[in-house]
Amino acid sequence: MEKPKLADCSLTDVLSALKRFGDFRIIEGGKHYVIKHPRMPRPITLQYQRKVDPNILRHMVKHKLIAEVGLTEEQIYEHLRC
């Protein structure tokens, strides 16, 4: 599977991908979304905006989803449609 270019990912794309995994809790609070998972010691906070900054998304994939949750890159990019 080819890695998507993370420059065009919307917040909706990211939240939809996380919902497909099933273990993530997404809490909407004002101008931010808080994303929690049982294996993450600290939640992810994303600001509500149309496009997610590609650097933030890369960091989230590498340090949170792969390192802490234990997902593989293939699993993530299979669900992330952007």
C-alpha atoms as one frame of an Amber mdcrd trajectory, in Angstrom:
protein
   0.000   0.000   0.000   1.305   3.408  -0.953   1.549   6.087   1.718  -0.884
   8.935   1.123   0.385  12.479   0.942  -0.627  13.778   4.321  -0.845  17.369
   3.080  -4.480  16.998   1.998  -5.991  15.254   5.024  -9.043  16.873   6.486
 -10.013  16.533  10.116 -13.008  14.457   9.004 -10.684  12.016   7.173  -8.527
  11.565  10.268 -11.439  11.130  12.695 -13.193   8.675  10.342 -10.031   6.579
  10.069  -9.660   6.420  13.851 -13.327   5.458  14.280 -12.805   2.506  11.922
 -10.304   1.018  14.385 -12.968   0.938  17.083 -10.940   1.455  20.276 -10.626
   5.224  20.004 -12.864   7.610  21.931 -13.294  10.976  20.269 -14.540  13.783
  22.468 -15.612  17.065  20.935 -14.987  20.045  23.152 -15.328  23.575  21.847
 -12.525  24.234  19.370 -10.693  20.930  19.865 -11.170  17.199  19.544  -9.622
  14.982  22.208  -8.744  11.480  21.047  -8.257   8.788  23.683  -7.195   5.161
  23.502  -6.657   2.685  26.364  -2.979   2.168  25.390  -2.104   5.877  25.095
  -0.966   7.435  28.384  -1.802  10.931  27.095  -4.615  11.806  24.695  -4.170
  13.462  21.306  -5.671  16.926  20.940  -6.494  18.218  17.478  -7.699  21.733
  16.822 -10.910  21.972  14.842  -9.921  23.113  11.346 -10.545  21.934   7.807
  -7.074  20.541   7.096  -4.815  18.855   9.624  -1.230  20.111   9.527   0.829
  17.356   7.829   3.612  17.633  10.430   1.144  17.101  13.266  -0.397  14.168
  11.427   3.017  12.558  10.750   3.937  12.944  14.432   0.597  11.469  15.491
   1.047   8.446  13.207   4.670   7.780  14.197   4.677   8.515  17.929   1.124
   7.796  19.004  -0.533   5.301  16.664   2.524   3.161  15.886   4.666   3.521
  19.033   1.979   3.627  21.742  -1.107   1.939  20.286   0.803  -0.685  18.308
  -0.774  -0.221  14.893   1.257  -0.794  11.754   1.818   1.791   9.038  -0.091
  -0.414   6.605  -3.146  -0.546   8.876  -3.140   3.212   9.350  -2.737   4.132
   5.690  -5.316   1.541   4.658  -7.936   3.348   6.767  -6.720   6.903   6.140
  -8.369   8.054   2.920  -7.066  11.457   1.965
